[in-house]
Amino acid sequence: MSTPTGRREALEALPRRGPSQRKACCYLGLSRRVATYTLKLPEKDQSLGERLIAAEQEVPRFGYRRMSA
């Protein structure tokens, strides 16, 4: 739970009727900005990622270095 992603998951695991978001972020040492941030991936990168995952499932021994070449 030392990464922002882990802290964000811990914040989401808190019950809705528990502490306020402000207090929960303070307890976890997490910025409220990080708690509400959503990652935005461009469409072209998303399709490339899907193609890489499909290729990796066909030939898993290639690894990420050969897939990107």
PyMOL Python script that loads the backbone (N, CA, C, O; Angstrom):
from pymol import cmd

cmd.read_pdbstr("""\
ATOM      1  N   MET A   1       0.819  -1.182   0.000  1.00  0.00           N
ATOM      2  CA  MET A   1       0.000   0.000   0.000  1.00  0.00           C
ATOM      3  C   MET A   1       0.867   1.250   0.000  1.00  0.00           C
ATOM      4  O   MET A   1       0.396   2.317   0.395  1.00  0.00           O
ATOM      5  N   SER A   2       2.103   1.150  -0.426  1.00  0.00           N
ATOM      6  CA  SER A   2       2.984   2.316  -0.418  1.00  0.00           C
ATOM      7  C   SER A   2       2.927   3.110  -1.717  1.00  0.00           C
ATOM      8  O   SER A   2       3.510   4.191  -1.801  1.00  0.00           O
ATOM      9  N   THR A   3       2.248   2.603  -2.715  1.00  0.00           N
ATOM     10  CA  THR A   3       2.138   3.333  -3.978  1.00  0.00           C
ATOM     11  C   THR A   3       0.810   4.086  -4.031  1.00  0.00           C
ATOM     12  O   THR A   3      -0.137   3.714  -3.337  1.00  0.00           O
ATOM     13  N   PRO A   4       0.728   5.132  -4.839  1.00  0.00           N
ATOM     14  CA  PRO A   4      -0.548   5.838  -4.960  1.00  0.00           C
ATOM     15  C   PRO A   4      -1.684   4.932  -5.425  1.00  0.00           C
ATOM     16  O   PRO A   4      -2.829   5.106  -5.006  1.00  0.00           O
ATOM     17  N   THR A   5      -1.374   3.968  -6.286  1.00  0.00           N
ATOM     18  CA  THR A   5      -2.410   3.049  -6.751  1.00  0.00           C
ATOM     19  C   THR A   5      -2.935   2.203  -5.598  1.00  0.00           C
ATOM     20  O   THR A   5      -4.143   2.007  -5.470  1.00  0.00           O
ATOM     21  N   GLY A   6      -2.034   1.703  -4.761  1.00  0.00           N
ATOM     22  CA  GLY A   6      -2.448   0.915  -3.601  1.00  0.00           C
ATOM     23  C   GLY A   6      -3.258   1.730  -2.617  1.00  0.00           C
ATOM     24  O   GLY A   6      -4.240   1.243  -2.056  1.00  0.00           O
ATOM     25  N   ARG A   7      -2.851   2.963  -2.409  1.00  0.00           N
ATOM     26  CA  ARG A   7      -3.602   3.835  -1.505  1.00  0.00           C
ATOM     27  C   ARG A   7      -4.976   4.149  -2.076  1.00  0.00           C
ATOM     28  O   ARG A   7      -5.960   4.213  -1.339  1.00  0.00           O
ATOM     29  N   ARG A   8      -5.042   4.348  -3.399  1.00  0.00           N
ATOM     30  CA  ARG A   8      -6.326   4.629  -4.036  1.00  0.00           C
ATOM     31  C   ARG A   8      -7.267   3.441  -3.869  1.00  0.00           C
ATOM     32  O   ARG A   8      -8.458   3.621  -3.615  1.00  0.00           O
ATOM     33  N   GLU A   9      -6.733   2.219  -4.012  1.00  0.00           N
ATOM     34  CA  GLU A   9      -7.553   1.024  -3.821  1.00  0.00           C
ATOM     35  C   GLU A   9      -8.026   0.918  -2.381  1.00  0.00           C
ATOM     36  O   GLU A   9      -9.165   0.526  -2.130  1.00  0.00           O
ATOM     37  N   ALA A  10      -7.157   1.265  -1.429  1.00  0.00           N
ATOM     38  CA  ALA A  10      -7.553   1.248  -0.022  1.00  0.00           C
ATOM     39  C   ALA A  10      -8.645   2.276   0.241  1.00  0.00           C
ATOM     40  O   ALA A  10      -9.558   2.025   1.026  1.00  0.00           O
ATOM     41  N   LEU A  11      -8.558   3.416  -0.402  1.00  0.00           N
ATOM     42  CA  LEU A  11      -9.579   4.450  -0.246  1.00  0.00           C
ATOM     43  C   LEU A  11     -10.921   3.971  -0.791  1.00  0.00           C
ATOM     44  O   LEU A  11     -11.964   4.239  -0.195  1.00  0.00           O
ATOM     45  N   GLU A  12     -10.900   3.268  -1.913  1.00  0.00           N
ATOM     46  CA  GLU A  12     -12.135   2.748  -2.491  1.00  0.00           C
ATOM     47  C   GLU A  12     -12.728   1.633  -1.642  1.00  0.00           C
ATOM     48  O   GLU A  12     -13.939   1.414  -1.670  1.00  0.00           O
ATOM     49  N   ALA A  13     -11.884   0.918  -0.879  1.00  0.00           N
ATOM     50  CA  ALA A  13     -12.365  -0.181  -0.047  1.00  0.00           C
ATOM     51  C   ALA A  13     -13.072   0.314   1.211  1.00  0.00           C
ATOM     52  O   ALA A  13     -13.808  -0.445   1.843  1.00  0.00           O
ATOM     53  N   LEU A  14     -12.862   1.564   1.578  1.00  0.00           N
ATOM     54  CA  LEU A  14     -13.534   2.099   2.759  1.00  0.00           C
ATOM     55  C   LEU A  14     -15.037   2.135   2.519  1.00  0.00           C
ATOM     56  O   LEU A  14     -15.487   2.418   1.408  1.00  0.00           O
ATOM     57  N   PRO A  15     -15.806   1.851   3.553  1.00  0.00           N
ATOM     58  CA  PRO A  15     -17.263   1.890   3.375  1.00  0.00           C
ATOM     59  C   PRO A  15     -17.759   3.299   3.068  1.00  0.00           C
ATOM     60  O   PRO A  15     -17.145   4.281   3.483  1.00  0.00           O
ATOM     61  N   ARG A  16     -18.853   3.395   2.354  1.00  0.00           N
ATOM     62  CA  ARG A  16     -19.405   4.693   1.952  1.00  0.00           C
ATOM     63  C   ARG A  16     -19.834   5.530   3.152  1.00  0.00           C
ATOM     64  O   ARG A  16     -19.752   6.757   3.099  1.00  0.00           O
ATOM     65  N   ARG A  17     -20.284   4.908   4.217  1.00  0.00           N
ATOM     66  CA  ARG A  17     -20.724   5.650   5.387  1.00  0.00           C
ATOM     67  C   ARG A  17     -19.583   5.862   6.377  1.00  0.00           C
ATOM     68  O   ARG A  17     -19.821   6.303   7.502  1.00  0.00           O
ATOM     69  N   GLY A  18     -18.368   5.561   5.984  1.00  0.00           N
ATOM     70  CA  GLY A  18     -17.204   5.734   6.838  1.00  0.00           C
ATOM     71  C   GLY A  18     -16.762   7.187   6.886  1.00  0.00           C
ATOM     72  O   GLY A  18     -17.588   8.091   6.753  1.00  0.00           O
ATOM     73  N   PRO A  19     -15.476   7.419   7.075  1.00  0.00           N
ATOM     74  CA  PRO A  19     -14.979   8.802   7.137  1.00  0.00           C
ATOM     75  C   PRO A  19     -15.150   9.514   5.797  1.00  0.00           C
ATOM     76  O   PRO A  19     -15.295   8.879   4.753  1.00  0.00           O
ATOM     77  N   SER A  20     -15.129  10.829   5.847  1.00  0.00           N
ATOM     78  CA  SER A  20     -15.246  11.604   4.615  1.00  0.00           C
ATOM     79  C   SER A  20     -14.013  11.360   3.744  1.00  0.00           C
ATOM     80  O   SER A  20     -12.994  10.858   4.220  1.00  0.00           O
ATOM     81  N   GLN A  21     -14.119  11.716   2.480  1.00  0.00           N
ATOM     82  CA  GLN A  21     -12.995  11.520   1.571  1.00  0.00           C
ATOM     83  C   GLN A  21     -11.791  12.323   2.044  1.00  0.00           C
ATOM     84  O   GLN A  21     -10.656  11.856   1.949  1.00  0.00           O
ATOM     85  N   ARG A  22     -12.026  13.502   2.542  1.00  0.00           N
ATOM     86  CA  ARG A  22     -10.939  14.356   3.006  1.00  0.00           C
ATOM     87  C   ARG A  22     -10.187  13.707   4.167  1.00  0.00           C
ATOM     88  O   ARG A  22      -8.956  13.684   4.174  1.00  0.00           O
ATOM     89  N   LYS A  23     -10.928  13.177   5.153  1.00  0.00           N
ATOM     90  CA  LYS A  23     -10.285  12.535   6.303  1.00  0.00           C
ATOM     91  C   LYS A  23      -9.611  11.228   5.902  1.00  0.00           C
ATOM     92  O   LYS A  23      -8.513  10.926   6.370  1.00  0.00           O
ATOM     93  N   ALA A  24     -10.261  10.453   5.041  1.00  0.00           N
ATOM     94  CA  ALA A  24      -9.680   9.185   4.608  1.00  0.00           C
ATOM     95  C   ALA A  24      -8.376   9.420   3.857  1.00  0.00           C
ATOM     96  O   ALA A  24      -7.411   8.679   4.046  1.00  0.00           O
ATOM     97  N   CYS A  25      -8.338  10.438   3.012  1.00  0.00           N
ATOM     98  CA  CYS A  25      -7.110  10.762   2.285  1.00  0.00           C
ATOM     99  C   CYS A  25      -6.018  11.198   3.251  1.00  0.00           C
ATOM    100  O   CYS A  25      -4.848  10.863   3.064  1.00  0.00           O
ATOM    101  N   CYS A  26      -6.396  11.936   4.271  1.00  0.00           N
ATOM    102  CA  CYS A  26      -5.423  12.375   5.271  1.00  0.00           C
ATOM    103  C   CYS A  26      -4.841  11.172   6.008  1.00  0.00           C
ATOM    104  O   CYS A  26      -3.631  11.110   6.225  1.00  0.00           O
ATOM    105  N   TYR A  27      -5.693  10.208   6.398  1.00  0.00           N
ATOM    106  CA  TYR A  27      -5.230   9.010   7.101  1.00  0.00           C
ATOM    107  C   TYR A  27      -4.283   8.181   6.238  1.00  0.00           C
ATOM    108  O   TYR A  27      -3.290   7.643   6.729  1.00  0.00           O
ATOM    109  N   LEU A  28      -4.600   8.086   4.952  1.00  0.00           N
ATOM    110  CA  LEU A  28      -3.809   7.252   4.046  1.00  0.00           C
ATOM    111  C   LEU A  28      -2.597   7.975   3.467  1.00  0.00           C
ATOM    112  O   LEU A  28      -1.768   7.359   2.797  1.00  0.00           O
ATOM    113  N   GLY A  29      -2.489   9.280   3.720  1.00  0.00           N
ATOM    114  CA  GLY A  29      -1.377  10.043   3.164  1.00  0.00           C
ATOM    115  C   GLY A  29      -1.507  10.211   1.663  1.00  0.00           C
ATOM    116  O   GLY A  29      -0.517  10.152   0.934  1.00  0.00           O
ATOM    117  N   LEU A  30      -2.729  10.420   1.208  1.00  0.00           N
ATOM    118  CA  LEU A  30      -3.024  10.485  -0.213  1.00  0.00           C
ATOM    119  C   LEU A  30      -3.628  11.835  -0.540  1.00  0.00           C
ATOM    120  O   LEU A  30      -4.500  12.326   0.176  1.00  0.00           O
ATOM    121  N   SER A  31      -3.164  12.431  -1.620  1.00  0.00           N
ATOM    122  CA  SER A  31      -3.730  13.693  -2.071  1.00  0.00           C
ATOM    123  C   SER A  31      -5.141  13.449  -2.598  1.00  0.00           C
ATOM    124  O   SER A  31      -5.404  12.429  -3.235  1.00  0.00           O
ATOM    125  N   ARG A  32      -6.038  14.381  -2.332  1.00  0.00           N
ATOM    126  CA  ARG A  32      -7.396  14.226  -2.849  1.00  0.00           C
ATOM    127  C   ARG A  32      -7.412  14.297  -4.369  1.00  0.00           C
ATOM    128  O   ARG A  32      -8.287  13.712  -5.007  1.00  0.00           O
ATOM    129  N   ARG A  33      -6.477  14.992  -4.942  1.00  0.00           N
ATOM    130  CA  ARG A  33      -6.371  15.072  -6.402  1.00  0.00           C
ATOM    131  C   ARG A  33      -6.051  13.686  -6.971  1.00  0.00           C
ATOM    132  O   ARG A  33      -6.622  13.290  -7.987  1.00  0.00           O
ATOM    133  N   VAL A  34      -5.148  12.954  -6.328  1.00  0.00           N
ATOM    134  CA  VAL A  34      -4.794  11.607  -6.783  1.00  0.00           C
ATOM    135  C   VAL A  34      -5.974  10.661  -6.599  1.00  0.00           C
ATOM    136  O   VAL A  34      -6.179   9.756  -7.407  1.00  0.00           O
ATOM    137  N   ALA A  35      -6.749  10.867  -5.541  1.00  0.00           N
ATOM    138  CA  ALA A  35      -7.885   9.984  -5.267  1.00  0.00           C
ATOM    139  C   ALA A  35      -8.953  10.091  -6.340  1.00  0.00           C
ATOM    140  O   ALA A  35      -9.646   9.110  -6.612  1.00  0.00           O
ATOM    141  N   THR A  36      -9.106  11.256  -6.956  1.00  0.00           N
ATOM    142  CA  THR A  36     -10.162  11.439  -7.944  1.00  0.00           C
ATOM    143  C   THR A  36      -9.656  11.366  -9.381  1.00  0.00           C
ATOM    144  O   THR A  36     -10.457  11.454 -10.313  1.00  0.00           O
ATOM    145  N   TYR A  37      -8.358  11.210  -9.583  1.00  0.00           N
ATOM    146  CA  TYR A  37      -7.783  11.211 -10.925  1.00  0.00           C
ATOM    147  C   TYR A  37      -8.145   9.930 -11.662  1.00  0.00           C
ATOM    148  O   TYR A  37      -8.085   8.843 -11.087  1.00  0.00           O
ATOM    149  N   THR A  38      -8.520  10.052 -12.926  1.00  0.00           N
ATOM    150  CA  THR A  38      -8.742   8.888 -13.779  1.00  0.00           C
ATOM    151  C   THR A  38      -7.779   8.971 -14.958  1.00  0.00           C
ATOM    152  O   THR A  38      -7.654  10.015 -15.597  1.00  0.00           O
ATOM    153  N   LEU A  39      -7.114   7.881 -15.236  1.00  0.00           N
ATOM    154  CA  LEU A  39      -6.134   7.818 -16.304  1.00  0.00           C
ATOM    155  C   LEU A  39      -6.835   7.849 -17.653  1.00  0.00           C
ATOM    156  O   LEU A  39      -7.789   7.107 -17.885  1.00  0.00           O
ATOM    157  N   LYS A  40      -6.361   8.702 -18.531  1.00  0.00           N
ATOM    158  CA  LYS A  40      -6.955   8.831 -19.860  1.00  0.00           C
ATOM    159  C   LYS A  40      -5.942   8.346 -20.896  1.00  0.00           C
ATOM    160  O   LYS A  40      -4.889   8.957 -21.078  1.00  0.00           O
ATOM    161  N   LEU A  41      -6.265   7.255 -21.564  1.00  0.00           N
ATOM    162  CA  LEU A  41      -5.388   6.718 -22.599  1.00  0.00           C
ATOM    163  C   LEU A  41      -5.918   7.117 -23.970  1.00  0.00           C
ATOM    164  O   LEU A  41      -7.122   7.032 -24.216  1.00  0.00           O
ATOM    165  N   PRO A  42      -5.037   7.548 -24.860  1.00  0.00           N
ATOM    166  CA  PRO A  42      -5.486   7.844 -26.225  1.00  0.00           C
ATOM    167  C   PRO A  42      -5.995   6.575 -26.909  1.00  0.00           C
ATOM    168  O   PRO A  42      -5.544   5.471 -26.605  1.00  0.00           O
ATOM    169  N   GLU A  43      -6.924   6.743 -27.821  1.00  0.00           N
ATOM    170  CA  GLU A  43      -7.517   5.605 -28.526  1.00  0.00           C
ATOM    171  C   GLU A  43      -6.472   4.805 -29.299  1.00  0.00           C
ATOM    172  O   GLU A  43      -6.544   3.576 -29.342  1.00  0.00           O
ATOM    173  N   LYS A  44      -5.498   5.489 -29.912  1.00  0.00           N
ATOM    174  CA  LYS A  44      -4.500   4.759 -30.696  1.00  0.00           C
ATOM    175  C   LYS A  44      -3.646   3.867 -29.804  1.00  0.00           C
ATOM    176  O   LYS A  44      -3.271   2.770 -30.219  1.00  0.00           O
ATOM    177  N   ASP A  45      -3.331   4.310 -28.593  1.00  0.00           N
ATOM    178  CA  ASP A  45      -2.549   3.488 -27.681  1.00  0.00           C
ATOM    179  C   ASP A  45      -3.359   2.301 -27.177  1.00  0.00           C
ATOM    180  O   ASP A  45      -2.805   1.225 -26.952  1.00  0.00           O
ATOM    181  N   GLN A  46      -4.645   2.482 -26.999  1.00  0.00           N
ATOM    182  CA  GLN A  46      -5.483   1.397 -26.523  1.00  0.00           C
ATOM    183  C   GLN A  46      -5.563   0.281 -27.561  1.00  0.00           C
ATOM    184  O   GLN A  46      -5.475  -0.896 -27.211  1.00  0.00           O
ATOM    185  N   SER A  47      -5.726   0.634 -28.819  1.00  0.00           N
ATOM    186  CA  SER A  47      -5.799  -0.395 -29.858  1.00  0.00           C
ATOM    187  C   SER A  47      -4.453  -1.098 -30.015  1.00  0.00           C
ATOM    188  O   SER A  47      -4.405  -2.304 -30.255  1.00  0.00           O
ATOM    189  N   LEU A  48      -3.365  -0.350 -29.882  1.00  0.00           N
ATOM    190  CA  LEU A  48      -2.037  -0.958 -29.959  1.00  0.00           C
ATOM    191  C   LEU A  48      -1.838  -1.944 -28.813  1.00  0.00           C
ATOM    192  O   LEU A  48      -1.300  -3.033 -29.013  1.00  0.00           O
ATOM    193  N   GLY A  49      -2.267  -1.566 -27.621  1.00  0.00           N
ATOM    194  CA  GLY A  49      -2.157  -2.457 -26.469  1.00  0.00           C
ATOM    195  C   GLY A  49      -2.952  -3.732 -26.655  1.00  0.00           C
ATOM    196  O   GLY A  49      -2.488  -4.815 -26.298  1.00  0.00           O
ATOM    197  N   GLU A  50      -4.142  -3.614 -27.209  1.00  0.00           N
ATOM    198  CA  GLU A  50      -4.960  -4.801 -27.460  1.00  0.00           C
ATOM    199  C   GLU A  50      -4.298  -5.714 -28.484  1.00  0.00           C
ATOM    200  O   GLU A  50      -4.338  -6.937 -28.345  1.00  0.00           O
ATOM    201  N   ARG A  51      -3.685  -5.122 -29.520  1.00  0.00           N
ATOM    202  CA  ARG A  51      -2.994  -5.943 -30.526  1.00  0.00           C
ATOM    203  C   ARG A  51      -1.777  -6.634 -29.925  1.00  0.00           C
ATOM    204  O   ARG A  51      -1.504  -7.791 -30.244  1.00  0.00           O
ATOM    205  N   LEU A  52      -1.039  -5.934 -29.050  1.00  0.00           N
ATOM    206  CA  LEU A  52       0.125  -6.551 -28.407  1.00  0.00           C
ATOM    207  C   LEU A  52      -0.297  -7.704 -27.501  1.00  0.00           C
ATOM    208  O   LEU A  52       0.366  -8.741 -27.468  1.00  0.00           O
ATOM    209  N   ILE A  53      -1.381  -7.531 -26.776  1.00  0.00           N
ATOM    210  CA  ILE A  53      -1.863  -8.602 -25.902  1.00  0.00           C
ATOM    211  C   ILE A  53      -2.292  -9.805 -26.729  1.00  0.00           C
ATOM    212  O   ILE A  53      -2.010 -10.944 -26.356  1.00  0.00           O
ATOM    213  N   ALA A  54      -2.967  -9.566 -27.842  1.00  0.00           N
ATOM    214  CA  ALA A  54      -3.388 -10.666 -28.712  1.00  0.00           C
ATOM    215  C   ALA A  54      -2.176 -11.388 -29.292  1.00  0.00           C
ATOM    216  O   ALA A  54      -2.164 -12.617 -29.350  1.00  0.00           O
ATOM    217  N   ALA A  55      -1.159 -10.647 -29.720  1.00  0.00           N
ATOM    218  CA  ALA A  55       0.052 -11.264 -30.273  1.00  0.00           C
ATOM    219  C   ALA A  55       0.805 -12.032 -29.196  1.00  0.00           C
ATOM    220  O   ALA A  55       1.377 -13.088 -29.468  1.00  0.00           O
ATOM    221  N   GLU A  56       0.808 -11.512 -27.986  1.00  0.00           N
ATOM    222  CA  GLU A  56       1.509 -12.182 -26.887  1.00  0.00           C
ATOM    223  C   GLU A  56       0.828 -13.501 -26.543  1.00  0.00           C
ATOM    224  O   GLU A  56       1.501 -14.459 -26.162  1.00  0.00           O
ATOM    225  N   GLN A  57      -0.470 -13.564 -26.667  1.00  0.00           N
ATOM    226  CA  GLN A  57      -1.179 -14.805 -26.375  1.00  0.00           C
ATOM    227  C   GLN A  57      -0.917 -15.855 -27.448  1.00  0.00           C
ATOM    228  O   GLN A  57      -0.959 -17.052 -27.164  1.00  0.00           O
ATOM    229  N   GLU A  58      -0.649 -15.421 -28.669  1.00  0.00           N
ATOM    230  CA  GLU A  58      -0.329 -16.370 -29.736  1.00  0.00           C
ATOM    231  C   GLU A  58       1.072 -16.945 -29.555  1.00  0.00           C
ATOM    232  O   GLU A  58       1.266 -18.154 -29.685  1.00  0.00           O
ATOM    233  N   VAL A  59       2.051 -16.088 -29.257  1.00  0.00           N
ATOM    234  CA  VAL A  59       3.444 -16.514 -29.115  1.00  0.00           C
ATOM    235  C   VAL A  59       3.995 -15.939 -27.808  1.00  0.00           C
ATOM    236  O   VAL A  59       4.663 -14.906 -27.835  1.00  0.00           O
ATOM    237  N   PRO A  60       3.732 -16.580 -26.667  1.00  0.00           N
ATOM    238  CA  PRO A  60       4.121 -16.001 -25.382  1.00  0.00           C
ATOM    239  C   PRO A  60       5.629 -15.951 -25.140  1.00  0.00           C
ATOM    240  O   PRO A  60       6.080 -15.180 -24.293  1.00  0.00           O
ATOM    241  N   ARG A  61       6.404 -16.733 -25.844  1.00  0.00           N
ATOM    242  CA  ARG A  61       7.844 -16.761 -25.571  1.00  0.00           C
ATOM    243  C   ARG A  61       8.597 -15.570 -26.152  1.00  0.00           C
ATOM    244  O   ARG A  61       9.765 -15.366 -25.820  1.00  0.00           O
ATOM    245  N   PHE A  62       7.962 -14.785 -27.005  1.00  0.00           N
ATOM    246  CA  PHE A  62       8.646 -13.650 -27.612  1.00  0.00           C
ATOM    247  C   PHE A  62       8.998 -12.587 -26.582  1.00  0.00           C
ATOM    248  O   PHE A  62      10.078 -12.002 -26.663  1.00  0.00           O
ATOM    249  N   GLY A  63       8.141 -12.324 -25.635  1.00  0.00           N
ATOM    250  CA  GLY A  63       8.417 -11.298 -24.635  1.00  0.00           C
ATOM    251  C   GLY A  63       8.143  -9.902 -25.159  1.00  0.00           C
ATOM    252  O   GLY A  63       7.891  -9.709 -26.348  1.00  0.00           O
ATOM    253  N   TYR A  64       8.195  -8.942 -24.267  1.00  0.00           N
ATOM    254  CA  TYR A  64       7.821  -7.576 -24.651  1.00  0.00           C
ATOM    255  C   TYR A  64       8.860  -6.919 -25.540  1.00  0.00           C
ATOM    256  O   TYR A  64       8.512  -6.044 -26.332  1.00  0.00           O
ATOM    257  N   ARG A  65      10.133  -7.313 -25.437  1.00  0.00           N
ATOM    258  CA  ARG A  65      11.155  -6.674 -26.270  1.00  0.00           C
ATOM    259  C   ARG A  65      10.967  -7.017 -27.742  1.00  0.00           C
ATOM    260  O   ARG A  65      11.080  -6.145 -28.604  1.00  0.00           O
ATOM    261  N   ARG A  66      10.685  -8.273 -28.031  1.00  0.00           N
ATOM    262  CA  ARG A  66      10.483  -8.670 -29.419  1.00  0.00           C
ATOM    263  C   ARG A  66       9.150  -8.189 -29.954  1.00  0.00           C
ATOM    264  O   ARG A  66       9.019  -7.934 -31.151  1.00  0.00           O
ATOM    265  N   MET A  67       8.167  -8.062 -29.091  1.00  0.00           N
ATOM    266  CA  MET A  67       6.853  -7.595 -29.533  1.00  0.00           C
ATOM    267  C   MET A  67       6.908  -6.138 -29.968  1.00  0.00           C
ATOM    268  O   MET A  67       6.206  -5.744 -30.899  1.00  0.00           O
ATOM    269  N   SER A  68       7.724  -5.343 -29.313  1.00  0.00           N
ATOM    270  CA  SER A  68       7.769  -3.916 -29.635  1.00  0.00           C
ATOM    271  C   SER A  68       8.644  -3.620 -30.846  1.00  0.00           C
ATOM    272  O   SER A  68       8.551  -2.535 -31.420  1.00  0.00           O
ATOM    273  N   ALA A  69       9.487  -4.558 -31.240  1.00  0.00           N
ATOM    274  CA  ALA A  69      10.391  -4.313 -32.373  1.00  0.00           C
ATOM    275  C   ALA A  69       9.693  -4.419 -33.696  1.00  0.00           C
ATOM    276  O   ALA A  69      10.319  -4.239 -34.740  1.00  0.00           O
TER     277      ALA A  69
END
""", "prot")
cmd.dss("prot")
cmd.show_as("cartoon", "prot")
cmd.util.cbc("prot")
cmd.orient("prot")
